[in-house]
Amino acid sequence: MTTSTIERACQLARAGAAPDVVRLKERLKADGCRAVDALLAPRSIRGHLEAICAAAYAAHRSAPPDSATPEFDNPEEA
């Protein structure tokens, strides 16, 4: 089953793949999604995606690279 353009937009937005809807649309078009402009034109959809993009992109950029394995300068601190 193929993912709809709107579902794909939500996935990319939640993943922090785009900082805003303009870049999200560019990514969707590059991925081969159809009717991107028409499907994301309604104000309610754009508003939701804009908020998701902003929050997820900010969180993605501020997350440490890999906090699962902290490094210690002094082995006695471990």
N, C-alpha and C positions, 0 to 999 in steps of 0.2 A: 504494500500500500504506500503510495507516495504522500509526502507531507505537503499540505497546502501552503501557499505563500504566506498566509497570516500565521500559521503555526510555525513555519520556519523563521519568520520575523521575530516571534516571541522567543523562540529558542536562542537565536543569535543575541537578542537584546538581553536575556537573562544571563547569557554566558559572558557578557561584557565585551562582545566582539566589535561594538560600534559605540562611539561617544554620543551620537545623536541620530535622529531619524534620517537625515540626509545621507550620512555614511552607511546607515543600515540599508537604505534603498540601493545604494551603489553596490553593496555586498550581495544583496539578493539578486540584482540584475546580473552581476558577474557569475553567480552560482546557477544562472539559467532560469530563475523564477519568472513567471509570466504575469503581466498586468500589475506590476508592482505599484506604479503610481495610482492607478484606479483603486486597487484594493486597500491601499494605505491612506487614501484621501480623506475618508471620514474623520472629522475632528476628534471624535471619541477614541478611535483607534490610534490616531497620531498622538494624542495626549497621553494615553496609557503607555505606548511604546517609548515616547520621549522620557517619561518618568523612569521606566524600567532601564532604558539605556543609560541615563545619567547615574542612577544609583549603582547599577551593576558595573559600569565602566570605572566609576570612582573606586568601588570596592576592589575590583580586579587590579587596578593600578596601585592601590595602597597596600595590598597583601604582600607579606614577605615572600621571597622566592620559594623557600622550602623550610617551613618552621618545624617540620616533623623531626629533623635531626639537628639539634643545636650543636654548634661547635664550641669547644672550650679551649682557651689558650693554656690553661693550667689543668692537667689531667686530674689533679686532686679535687677540683671543683665538681667533677662529674659524679 
